[in-house]
Every structure is written in structure tokens, then in C-alpha cells.
Amino acid sequence: MDVLIAANWQRGGGQGSRPKPVPRPDPRAEKRRREYVGRLQRLGLIGKKG
């Protein structure tokens, strides 16, 4: 995705500031979220889905 954005910027004459990379989600964030939800479920603070 970043390459396509940069290529379009170049083809447009490279005017303006160079585009910044698109932020990516932290791959560890989903694991932390699942662990947190699991703890809340074990404590009975939230119900289980499904």
C-alpha cells in the first residue's frame, strides 16, 4: 500500500510533502485484547459470546 501511495505521489510530480507510511496495527495488540477479555470473563465481569 505504501509503495502505491509513493508511486502516485511521484507520478504526480512529487509536489508537496512526501506521503507518510500508513500506520499498521500492533500485532501484539490482538493477543493482549484476547487475554484481557479472557480475564474479565473468568472473573464474571462480562459474559461469553456465542
C-alpha distances in whole Angstrom, upper triangle without the diagonal:
4,5,5,6,9,10,11,13,14,16,17,19,17,20,19,18,15,12,11,9,8,11,11,14,17,18,21,21,22,25,26,26,28,30,31,32,34,36,36,37,40,41,42,40,38,38,36,34,35
4,5,5,6,9,10,11,12,14,15,17,15,17,16,15,11,8,8,6,6,10,11,15,17,18,22,22,23,26,27,27,29,31,32,33,35,37,38,39,41,43,43,41,39,40,38,36,37
4,5,5,6,9,10,10,12,14,16,14,17,17,15,12,10,11,9,10,13,14,18,20,21,25,25,26,28,30,30,32,34,35,36,38,40,41,42,44,46,46,45,42,43,41,39,40
4,5,5,6,9,10,10,12,15,13,16,17,16,13,11,12,11,11,15,16,19,22,23,26,26,27,30,31,31,33,36,36,37,39,41,42,43,45,47,47,45,43,43,41,39,40
4,5,5,6,9,10,11,13,11,13,13,12,10,7,9,8,9,13,15,18,21,23,26,26,27,30,31,31,33,35,36,36,39,41,41,42,45,46,46,44,42,43,41,39,40
4,5,5,6,9,10,11,9,12,12,11,7,6,9,9,11,15,16,20,23,24,27,28,29,32,33,33,35,37,38,39,41,43,43,45,47,48,49,47,45,45,44,42,43
4,5,5,6,9,10,9,12,14,13,10,10,12,12,14,18,19,23,25,27,30,30,31,34,35,35,37,40,40,41,43,45,46,47,49,51,51,49,47,48,46,44,45
4,5,5,6,9,9,11,12,13,11,10,13,13,14,18,20,24,26,28,31,31,32,35,36,36,38,41,41,41,44,46,46,47,50,51,51,49,47,47,46,43,44
4,6,5,7,5,7,9,9,7,7,11,12,14,18,20,24,27,28,32,31,33,36,36,36,39,41,41,42,44,46,46,48,50,51,52,49,47,48,47,45,46
4,5,5,5,8,10,11,9,10,13,15,17,20,23,26,29,30,34,34,35,38,39,39,41,43,44,45,47,49,49,51,53,54,55,53,50,51,50,48,49
4,5,7,10,12,14,12,13,16,17,19,23,25,28,31,33,36,36,37,40,41,41,43,45,46,46,49,51,51,52,55,56,56,54,52,53,51,49,50
4,6,7,10,12,11,12,16,17,19,23,25,29,31,33,37,36,37,40,41,41,43,46,46,46,49,51,51,52,55,56,56,54,51,52,51,49,50
4,5,9,11,11,13,17,19,21,24,27,30,33,35,38,38,39,42,43,43,45,48,48,48,51,53,53,54,57,58,58,56,54,55,54,51,53
4,6,8,7,10,13,16,18,21,24,28,30,32,35,35,37,39,40,40,43,45,45,46,48,50,50,52,54,55,56,53,51,53,51,49,51
4,7,8,10,14,17,19,22,25,29,31,34,36,36,38,41,41,41,44,46,45,46,49,51,51,52,55,56,56,53,52,53,52,50,52
4,7,9,12,15,17,20,23,27,29,32,34,34,36,39,39,39,41,43,43,44,47,48,48,50,53,53,54,51,49,51,50,48,50
4,6,9,12,15,17,21,24,26,29,31,31,33,36,36,36,39,41,40,41,44,45,45,47,50,50,51,48,47,48,48,46,48
4,6,10,12,15,18,22,24,26,29,29,31,33,34,34,37,39,38,40,42,44,44,46,48,49,50,47,46,47,46,44,46
4,7,9,12,15,18,21,23,26,26,27,30,31,31,33,35,35,36,39,41,41,42,45,46,46,44,42,43,42,41,42
4,6,9,12,15,17,20,23,22,24,27,27,27,30,32,32,33,36,37,37,39,42,42,43,41,39,41,40,38,40
4,6,9,12,14,17,20,19,21,24,25,25,27,29,30,31,33,35,35,37,39,40,41,39,37,38,37,36,37
4,6,10,13,15,18,17,19,22,22,22,25,27,27,28,30,32,32,34,36,37,38,36,34,35,34,32,34
4,7,9,12,15,14,16,19,19,19,22,24,24,25,27,29,29,31,33,34,35,33,31,32,31,30,32
4,6,9,12,11,13,15,16,16,19,21,21,22,25,26,27,28,31,32,33,31,29,30,29,27,29
4,6,9,7,9,12,13,13,15,17,18,19,21,23,23,25,27,28,29,27,25,26,25,24,26
4,5,5,8,10,10,11,14,15,16,17,19,21,22,24,25,27,28,26,25,26,25,24,26
4,6,6,8,9,11,12,14,15,17,18,20,21,23,24,26,27,26,24,25,24,23,25
4,6,5,6,9,10,11,12,14,16,17,19,20,21,23,25,24,22,24,22,22,24
4,5,5,6,9,10,10,12,14,15,17,18,20,21,23,21,20,21,20,20,22
4,5,5,6,9,10,11,12,14,15,16,18,20,21,20,18,19,17,17,19
4,5,5,6,9,10,11,12,14,15,17,19,20,19,18,19,17,17,19
4,6,5,6,9,10,11,12,14,15,17,19,17,17,18,17,18,21
4,5,5,6,8,10,11,12,14,15,17,15,14,15,14,15,18
4,5,5,6,9,10,10,12,14,15,15,13,14,12,12,15
4,6,5,6,9,10,11,12,14,14,13,15,13,15,18
4,5,5,6,9,10,11,13,11,11,13,13,14,18
4,5,5,6,9,10,11,9,8,10,9,11,14
4,5,5,6,9,10,10,9,10,9,11,14
4,5,5,6,9,9,9,11,11,14,17
4,6,5,6,5,6,9,10,12,16
4,5,5,6,5,6,6,10,13
4,5,8,8,9,9,13,16
4,6,8,10,11,15,18
4,6,7,9,13,16
4,7,10,13,16
4,7,9,13
4,7,9
4,7
4
